[in-house]
Amino acid sequence: MPAIRFDDGLRALVGDAPWEVVAADFGFTEGPLWHPDGYLLFSDIPNSRIQRWRHGGLDVYREPSGQSNGLTLDLAMRLIACEHENRRVSREGGGQVEALATHFEGKRLNSPNDVVVRSDGRIFFTDPPYGITEDQRELPYNGVFSISPGGDLSLLLTDFDRPNGLAFSPDERTLYIADTARHHVRAFDAAPDGTLSHGRLFAETRGDGRPDGMKVDRDGRLFVCATTVQVFAADGRPLGVIDCPQMPANCAWGEDGSTFFITARTAVYRTAIATIGIAPHLR
């Protein structure tokens, strides 16, 4: 079973279910996303593929993927992808892939990393420089952006070192954003027009954990991939740590809603967790 440390109260959620290998032998896995049609999508970044796992079998969903990282679905269940190599946020629909964001004020984005879509259709994404070299940089900051339902790109924040994973609280009034280099997660009040305010420290990851992808369950608990999976209550209290077979980069719920997937370096794993996650297919 997954090892649980720091707070045995977390054991009631995880129980005795073991980690199972879903698929293995990849370059670096990221962006797990359960599609309502019954399959898991995830990125294999260095091999520039989006993989699809369904009914125990594996195939390539898209190649090349522009070295996609974070994946999500919009309100019409179209795939939204953050692409490192193409330095853009894209949307797939009708068999075509189109760019939603490539430049801000005439300068190329760094390398969009993770993405979430609010229930009004607004897209929020982070833009650290992980996919570029310093001489390729055009923007002087590592920003957090939003794309309105009408397609307008807005810069929201510039004071992050390495903005990474992001997730909304269940009521969507709070947006959590990981700052990997600073080993913490910040929380912001999210206004209907997409602006963010009242930034504050929400949680600091334990040990040498560097927060990466993260997701929220229906009770407001935040599951943060940071060397392990570190779990925090809605008020920021650390609830415990779930050890993983490999260092996780991101996580997602899928199948019946209580299956928990992690993308962990060269493989994808799953386990059963006794809570339902906030996921695009469970809106």
N, C-alpha and C positions, 0 to 999 in steps of 0.2 A: 504494500500500500504506500501511497505518498507519505513521506515523513513530515510530521507537523511539529513545529517548535514554537516556543515562546508563549503560547496560550492554548491550552487544551480545549477551550471553548470552540475553537475552529474545527475540532474533530467531529462535531455534530454535523457539519456541512460536508466534510470530505468522506468520512466513514472508512470502510475497508476496501473500497474499490482500488484496484491497481492501475498504474499507468500502462496503457497499451500502445504499441507502435502502430501508427496509422500508415505511415510511409517513410522511407529512409533513403539515404545516399544522394543528398542534394548538396548544392554549394553553400547556400545560406537561406533558410526559410523565414518568411515574414508574412504579414498581412492575412491571417486566417479569417475566412468569411464563409458562413453557412448560407447557402442559397435556398430560398423556399421551395425550389424544384427538387430538393433532396440531395444536394452534393456540397462538398467543401471545396472552396477555392483557396489557394495560397500562392504566394510569390516565391520563386527561387531566383533571388536577385542576381547573382553573378552569371547564371546561365540564361538570364533574360527570358524566363518563362513564367506564365501563370499555369499552375497545375490544377487538375480537377480530380478529386477522389469521390467515388460513388460506388455503392454496393460492393465495397472492398476492392475495387479496381481503380487504377490510376491512368489518366491520360493527360495530354497537353491541351489546355484550354486556349492559350494564346502564345504564339512565338513568332517574332520577338515581342517582348512585353515592354521594351524601353527600360529594362531593369526595374520593373515595378516593385514597390515596397507596400505601403498601406493600401488596403482595398475596402470598399464599402458599397452599399447600394443606395440609389436615390429613391424618391417616392414612387417612381415608376418601375422600380426594380432593375434599373440600368446600372451596370458596373462602373463605379468611380475608382480610378487608380492614380496613385502618386508615382510618377515615373522619374527615376534618378537620371538615367541616360538622356532622356528627352527634355529633362528639366521642366516638367509640366504636370498639370492635373488633367486627366482625360476622362471621357465618358463614352461608354459603348452603348450603341442602340441601333437596332435594325441591321446588325451585322457590320456596322461601321464604327470606327473609333475617331472621336473628334476631340480637339484640344479645348479645354475650358479656361485654362490659365497658363500662360507661358512667360509673360513679362509684366512688370509693374513700373509705371512711369518710364517706359521705354527701355528698361533694363531686364535682362533675363533673370528668372527666378534661380535660386541656388540649386536645390534638389528636393522637391516636395517629398515629404516623408510619411506622414500619417494623416488620416482624414476621417471626418465624421459628418453626417448629414442630420440636421435638426428636422423635426416633424413639420416645419413650414417650408422645407426644401432648401434652406440655406446651408451651404457647404463651408466647413471650417477645416483648415489644414495648416500644418507646420512646415517650415522651410529651412532646415539646417543645411550645412554644406557637406554632408557626408559623401555625396556622390560626385563632388567636383574637387579639383585642386585649387589652391589659393589663387593662382594666376588666371583661373577661369571665372572667378567671382566678379559679378557686376554690382550687386547690392552690397552696401556697407554694413548690413546687419543680418541677423538670422531671425526672420519674422514669423509671426502668426497672422494668417490671412483668412478672409471669408469671401465667398462668391454668392451673391444674391440670387434668388430664383430667376431674376431677369438677366443674370450673367455679369453683373458688375463686380469687379475685384476691389476689395478694400483691405488696406493694411491695418491690423488691429493692435499689434504689440511688436516692439523692437528690443526690449530689454532682457531677452533670454540669451543664454550662452549657447545651448544646444536644445532648442525646442523639439520635442519628440512626440510621444504618444499623447492622445487627448481623448476625453470621454465626457459625456454629459451626465449629470445627475438625473434620476428618473423623472423629475418634473421639468427638466431642461432649464432651470433657472441658474444653474451653476455649471461652468465648464472647467474641468480639471485638465491641466497641461503639465506634462513632465519636462523638467529641465535636466537632461541627462548628466551634464558635466557638473552640475551643482548638487546632485544626489537628492533632489527633492521634487515634490509635486506642488504646484500652486493652484489656487482656486480663484475664479473670477465670476462676478455677477454678469449674466448674459442678458442683454436687453432685446426686446423684440426686433429692433433694427439691426441687430448683429454686433453692436458695440459691447466691449467688455470693460468692466470697472471693478473697483474695490479688490484689487489683487492682493492676495495674502498667502502665506505659507500654509499649506494644508497638511502635508506629511513629509517627513524625511525618511528615506529608505535606510534600512539597517545594514550594518557591516559595510562591505565594499559594493553593495548593490547600487547600480546605476540605472535609474528608471527608464524604461523603454515603452513598449506598447502596454495598454491597460484598458480594462473594461469595467462596467458597473453592473451589479445585479439589481433586481427589482426592489430590494430593501436598502439600496443606496450604498452597499459595500463596494469599495474600490479594490480591484484585483490588479496589482502592478507587477509587471515582469521586470525583475531587477536582480539578476543572478539566480534568485529563486522566484516564486510568486509570493509577493508580500501583500497581505490583505489588511485593509483599513476600514473602520466603521465610517458611517456618514459624517461623524463629527471629527474624523481624523485620528481616532484612537487606533493604535496598531492591534490587530486581532490575532495575528500569527503569520507564520511562514510555511509555505508548502514547498518542500524540496522536489526537484525535477530531475529526470534522467540526464538532460543536458541543460545548459543555460538557456532559459527562454527569452525570446525577443518580443513575442506578442501572444495574445490569447483571444479566444472567442468562444461563445456558446453555440451549440448547434443541435442537430437531430431533434429530440423531443424538447429541447430548451434547457435541459439540465446536464447535458454532456459538455464537458469543458475541454477544449482543444488548446494546445500550445504549439507554436512553431519554435523549435529549439535547435538552432544551428543547422545540423545536417538532416534533421528528421522532424516529423510531426507526431505528436502523442495526444491521447485523450484519456479522460477519467470521468467518473460520475461525481457530480457535486450536487448536494441537496438544496439547491437554490436556482432560480431561473434568472438568466442574464438578460440585460437590455441588448437586443440585437435587432438589425434591420428587419429580419423576417418575423420578429415577434412584436412589432409595433402595435 
